[in-house]
Amino acid sequence: MMGATRDGDFFPENEGEAEPEVRDPMRERAEREAVRVAEALVFASAEPVSETFIAERLPRGMDVGAIMRQLKAEYAPRGVNLVQVDDYWAFRTAADLSFAIRRDETEVRKLSRAALEILAIIAYHQPVTRAEIEEIRGVQTSRGTLDVLMEAGWVRFRGRRRTPGRPVTLGTTRDFLDHFGLEELRDLPGLDELKGAGLLSGRIPANFSIPLPLTDDDLSEDEDPITQLDLEELGLLTPGGEPDE
């Protein structure tokens, strides 16, 4: 159809309207198949799966991040959710249905108050050394308490601090994020959230603040990487490089 201007000129009635986007059926089919492959890869793995691992198994040119976000949205209202842990993905029971999952076969081991304090300090202050943990807490830290956190898979040795004595630095693991339902360390509760949960008393110093931990696994400027010799010294490897049983 044609329309007329005040001067009598005619113009197409739909002029200026955006033309509908033309979708490539083959491309759409490939994207649907990529979503199915990504879903299968995560479902078949007992551990969170990295985006790099998924990308290696998808056709070239696929936007892995977009595919995983699409899957996450599709699973959001279901009893099983797709959750992101750092740049890894895993299926987990919906948080509001945890009461329905029976765990009779496994006894949950509760952490001591000291272990919880140390875990919180490591989470918020990492990379942190044992001496720094003791300075914050005001008491000595037993090796047994750290061992419990490491056996749980929530704490790891990060590197060596470039200071006299080269103390070992500690940090949290991907399993820590996964267990506490965090996508990344920036999702740790802030000051207002901790107050709201009753975890901080009302009498807080005016200059009190929550530290921001490093958001990735890269070593800081004052850290050196852990070497095989360091692992042997820490008792994680036997001389010669074999894992300590």
C-alpha positions as CSV (number, residue, x, y, z in Angstrom):
1,M,0.0,0.0,0.0
2,M,1.1,3.6,-0.6
3,G,0.6,6.6,1.5
4,A,0.6,10.3,0.4
5,T,2.4,13.3,1.9
6,R,1.0,16.8,2.2
7,D,2.7,17.7,-1.1
8,G,1.1,14.8,-2.8
9,D,4.2,12.6,-3.0
10,F,3.6,8.9,-2.5
11,F,5.6,6.6,-0.3
12,P,5.4,3.0,0.9
13,E,3.2,2.9,4.0
14,N,5.7,0.7,5.9
15,E,8.7,2.7,5.0
16,G,11.1,3.1,8.0
17,E,10.0,0.0,9.7
18,A,12.7,-2.6,10.6
19,E,12.6,-5.6,8.4
20,P,12.0,-8.9,10.3
21,E,15.2,-10.8,11.0
22,V,15.7,-13.8,8.7
23,R,16.8,-16.8,10.7
24,D,18.9,-19.5,9.1
25,P,17.1,-22.9,9.7
26,M,20.4,-24.8,9.5
27,R,22.0,-22.4,12.1
28,E,19.0,-22.9,14.4
29,R,19.2,-26.6,14.1
30,A,22.9,-26.5,14.9
31,E,22.3,-24.3,18.0
32,R,19.6,-26.7,19.3
33,E,21.9,-29.6,18.8
34,A,24.7,-27.7,20.6
35,V,22.4,-27.1,23.6
36,R,21.6,-30.8,23.7
37,V,25.3,-31.8,23.6
38,A,26.1,-29.3,26.4
39,E,23.3,-30.6,28.5
40,A,24.5,-34.2,28.1
41,L,28.1,-33.3,28.9
42,V,27.1,-31.7,32.2
43,F,24.6,-34.4,33.1
44,A,27.1,-37.2,32.5
45,S,29.8,-35.7,34.7
46,A,30.0,-36.2,38.5
47,E,32.0,-33.0,38.8
48,P,31.3,-29.5,37.5
49,V,32.3,-29.1,33.8
50,S,34.3,-26.3,32.5
51,E,33.2,-24.1,29.6
52,T,36.5,-24.9,27.9
53,F,35.7,-28.6,28.0
54,I,32.2,-28.0,26.6
55,A,33.5,-25.7,23.8
56,E,36.0,-28.3,22.6
57,R,33.0,-30.7,21.9
58,L,30.7,-28.2,20.2
59,P,30.9,-27.0,16.6
60,R,33.1,-24.1,15.9
61,G,31.6,-20.6,16.3
62,M,29.2,-21.6,19.0
63,D,28.8,-19.1,21.9
64,V,29.2,-21.4,24.9
65,G,28.3,-18.8,27.4
66,A,25.0,-18.0,25.6
67,I,24.2,-21.7,25.3
68,M,24.8,-22.3,29.0
69,R,22.7,-19.3,30.0
70,Q,19.9,-20.6,27.8
71,L,20.1,-24.0,29.5
72,K,20.2,-22.3,32.9
73,A,17.0,-20.4,32.2
74,E,15.3,-23.5,31.0
75,Y,16.1,-25.4,34.2
76,A,15.4,-22.5,36.5
77,P,11.8,-23.5,37.4
78,R,12.5,-27.2,37.6
79,G,13.5,-29.5,40.5
80,V,17.0,-29.7,39.2
81,N,18.8,-26.4,38.4
82,L,21.9,-25.8,36.2
83,V,24.3,-23.7,38.3
84,Q,27.5,-21.9,37.5
85,V,30.5,-22.3,39.7
86,D,33.2,-19.9,38.5
87,D,33.5,-20.9,34.8
88,Y,32.2,-24.4,35.5
89,W,28.7,-25.8,35.3
90,A,26.8,-28.5,37.2
91,F,23.3,-29.8,37.8
92,R,22.1,-29.4,41.4
93,T,18.9,-30.0,43.3
94,A,16.8,-26.8,43.5
95,A,17.6,-25.1,46.8
96,D,14.0,-25.0,48.0
97,L,13.7,-28.8,47.6
98,S,16.7,-29.8,49.7
99,F,14.4,-30.9,52.5
100,A,13.0,-33.6,50.3
101,I,16.4,-35.2,49.6
102,R,17.3,-37.9,52.1
103,R,20.9,-38.2,53.1
104,D,20.6,-41.0,55.6
105,E,23.5,-42.9,54.1
106,T,26.0,-40.1,54.7
107,E,26.6,-38.5,58.1
108,V,27.3,-34.8,57.8
109,R,30.3,-33.8,59.8
110,K,29.8,-30.5,61.5
111,L,32.7,-28.1,61.5
112,S,34.0,-26.8,64.9
113,R,33.7,-23.1,65.7
114,A,37.4,-22.7,65.1
115,A,37.2,-24.4,61.7
116,L,34.3,-22.1,60.7
117,E,36.2,-19.0,61.8
118,I,39.3,-20.1,59.8
119,L,37.3,-20.9,56.7
120,A,35.6,-17.5,56.8
121,I,39.0,-15.7,57.2
122,I,40.5,-17.7,54.3
123,A,37.5,-17.0,52.1
124,Y,37.4,-13.2,52.7
125,H,41.2,-12.5,53.1
126,Q,42.7,-14.9,50.6
127,P,45.5,-15.2,49.8
128,V,46.3,-15.5,53.5
129,T,49.1,-17.2,55.5
130,R,48.7,-19.2,58.7
131,A,50.4,-16.4,60.7
132,E,47.9,-13.8,59.3
133,I,45.0,-16.1,60.2
134,E,46.4,-16.3,63.8
135,E,46.8,-12.5,63.9
136,I,43.2,-12.0,62.9
137,R,41.8,-14.6,65.3
138,G,44.2,-13.8,68.2
139,V,44.9,-17.4,68.9
140,Q,47.1,-20.2,67.4
141,T,45.7,-22.3,64.5
142,S,46.1,-26.0,64.9
143,R,47.3,-28.0,61.9
144,G,44.4,-30.4,62.6
145,T,41.8,-27.7,61.9
146,L,43.4,-26.8,58.6
147,D,43.6,-30.5,57.7
148,V,39.8,-30.8,58.3
149,L,39.2,-28.0,55.8
150,M,41.6,-29.4,53.3
151,E,40.1,-32.9,53.6
152,A,36.7,-31.4,52.9
153,G,38.1,-30.0,49.7
154,W,37.3,-26.4,50.6
155,V,40.8,-25.0,51.3
156,R,44.0,-25.4,49.3
157,F,47.6,-24.2,49.2
158,R,47.9,-21.3,46.7
159,G,51.6,-20.3,46.6
160,R,54.5,-19.0,48.6
161,R,54.5,-15.4,49.9
162,R,57.6,-13.4,48.9
163,T,58.5,-12.5,52.5
164,P,61.2,-13.9,54.9
165,G,60.5,-17.6,55.5
166,R,58.3,-17.8,52.3
167,P,55.2,-18.8,54.2
168,V,52.5,-20.8,52.3
169,T,49.4,-18.9,51.2
170,L,45.9,-20.4,51.5
171,G,42.8,-19.9,49.5
172,T,39.4,-21.6,48.9
173,T,38.6,-24.1,46.1
174,R,36.0,-24.5,43.4
175,D,34.4,-27.2,45.7
176,F,34.0,-24.5,48.3
177,L,32.0,-22.3,45.9
178,D,30.0,-25.3,44.7
179,H,29.1,-26.4,48.3
180,F,28.0,-23.0,49.4
181,G,26.1,-22.2,46.2
182,L,28.4,-19.4,45.0
183,E,29.1,-18.7,41.4
184,E,32.3,-16.7,42.3
185,L,33.9,-15.2,45.4
186,R,32.3,-11.8,44.7
187,D,29.0,-13.6,45.8
188,L,30.2,-13.9,49.4
189,P,27.8,-12.1,51.7
190,G,28.6,-8.4,52.3
191,L,28.4,-6.4,55.5
192,D,24.6,-5.7,55.3
193,E,23.9,-9.4,54.5
194,L,25.9,-10.6,57.4
195,K,24.1,-8.1,59.7
196,G,20.7,-9.2,58.4
197,A,21.6,-12.8,59.1
198,G,22.5,-12.0,62.6
199,L,26.1,-13.1,62.1
200,L,27.5,-9.7,63.2
201,S,26.6,-8.0,66.5
202,G,25.1,-4.5,66.5
203,R,28.3,-3.0,68.1
204,I,30.5,-2.8,65.0
205,P,33.4,-0.3,64.8
206,A,32.8,2.6,62.5
207,N,35.8,1.7,60.3
208,F,34.8,-2.0,60.0
209,S,34.6,-3.3,56.5
210,I,34.4,-6.6,54.7
211,P,37.6,-7.3,52.6
212,L,37.3,-8.2,48.9
213,P,39.2,-11.5,48.1
214,L,40.8,-12.1,44.8
215,T,38.3,-13.2,42.2
216,D,40.4,-15.7,40.3
217,D,43.1,-18.3,40.7
218,D,45.9,-16.1,39.5
219,L,48.8,-15.6,41.9
220,S,49.1,-12.1,43.4
221,E,52.2,-10.0,42.9
222,D,53.7,-11.1,46.2
223,E,53.2,-14.9,45.6
224,D,55.3,-17.5,43.9
225,P,53.8,-20.7,42.6
226,I,53.9,-24.0,44.6
227,T,56.7,-26.3,43.3
228,Q,57.0,-30.1,43.6
229,L,59.7,-29.5,46.3
230,D,57.2,-27.4,48.2
231,L,54.6,-30.2,47.9
232,E,57.1,-32.7,49.3
233,E,58.0,-30.3,52.2
234,L,54.2,-29.9,52.9
235,G,53.7,-33.7,53.0
236,L,51.5,-33.7,49.9
237,L,54.0,-35.7,47.8
238,T,56.6,-38.3,48.8
239,P,60.2,-37.7,47.6
240,G,60.3,-38.5,43.9
241,G,56.9,-37.0,43.1
242,E,54.5,-39.8,44.2
243,P,51.3,-38.7,46.0
244,D,51.4,-39.2,49.7
245,E,49.0,-42.0,50.6
